[in-house]
Amino acid sequence: MDDLKRQAAARALEAVRDGMRLGLGTGSTAKHFVELLGERVRAGLDVIGVPTSEVTRADAERCGIRLTTLDAIDRLDLTVDGADEIDPALNVIKGGGGALLREKIVATASDRMIVIADESKWVDVLGRFPLPVEVVPFGLAATQRAMAKAFAESGVSGQMVVRKGKDGHVFVTDGGHWIVDAHLGRIADAARLAGLLSVIPGVVEHGLFIGVASTAVLAGAQGIRVVERR
Ligand SMILES: O=C(CO)[C@H](O)[C@H](O)COP(=O)(O)O
């Protein structure tokens, strides 16, 4: 699996050109991209990156990639990031690694987003992977009630679980928020659910990336498949 992730990362690297401003994703697949990009940088490629998490910042620095912020530059040429699920319209669930807020800010500030994954992330319908929703801790119960209403209005239901870290404590994002993982099973109308979640005051951001990814690079046993958004 790890080899497939690296293959997808290597294919995405072919889209990188000298002088590009890049969004650098988070997760095990994106980490391969950062490492491979670092090799190119050490060989003379001139790019600058915006990391989507503190973990990726540390990885990129270790790889010698020059970094900047979205305050210092206005647009990015390309973001390359992993995904938890990708559907045929290239709508995506992200946030399994807890970085969905910065990932969405960076991806939507980019002219193009390539999602890289092994084939197991490709699904007919989103939702088997629990949907991460980043929330503020204040008023959590009220936010969860509003989320349940949004689920009902978009025809889904399921258990909500506040994410815990490996240490057993509540997982805290880079932005200081919590994550509620919603086990919905099958999200028939992801765009509608995304819209309903976005207007809940305690929801900071959700892991549905609707119409954001332009290309998916999927690595499987049969080779690499590149899917462009229609
Ligand atoms: O959204 C993410 C982090 O917030 C990751 O991109 C997603 O969880 C996929 O991770 P991996 O490449 O390790 O399978």
The ligand as an SDF file (V2000), in Angstrom:
LIG
                    3D

 14 13  0  0  0  0  0  0  0  0999 V2000
   -7.1030   14.5080    4.8340 O   0  0  0  0  0  0  0  0  0  0  0  0
   -6.0640   14.1050    5.2620 C   0  0  0  0  0  0  0  0  0  0  0  0
   -5.4550   14.6310    6.4920 C   0  0  0  0  0  0  0  0  0  0  0  0
   -6.3120   15.5300    7.1460 O   0  0  0  0  0  0  0  0  0  0  0  0
   -5.3140   13.0530    4.5330 C   0  0  0  0  0  0  0  0  0  0  0  0
   -4.9690   13.5300    3.2830 O   0  0  0  0  0  0  0  0  0  0  0  0
   -6.1690   11.8440    4.4090 C   0  0  0  0  0  0  0  0  0  0  0  0
   -6.5470   11.4230    5.7190 O   0  0  0  0  0  0  0  0  0  0  0  0
   -5.4480   10.6940    3.7030 C   0  0  0  0  0  0  0  0  0  0  0  0
   -4.3710   10.2680    4.4770 O   0  0  0  0  0  0  0  0  0  0  0  0
   -3.4220    9.1010    4.0150 P   0  0  0  0  0  0  0  0  0  0  0  0
   -2.6890    9.5750    2.8010 O   0  0  0  0  0  0  0  0  0  0  0  0
   -2.5140    8.8850    5.1960 O   0  0  0  0  0  0  0  0  0  0  0  0
   -4.2810    7.8960    3.7250 O   0  0  0  0  0  0  0  0  0  0  0  0
  1  2  2  0
  2  3  1  0
  2  5  1  0
  3  4  1  0
  5  6  1  0
  5  7  1  0
  7  8  1  0
  7  9  1  0
  9 10  1  0
 10 11  1  0
 11 12  2  0
 11 13  1  0
 11 14  1  0
M  END
$$$$
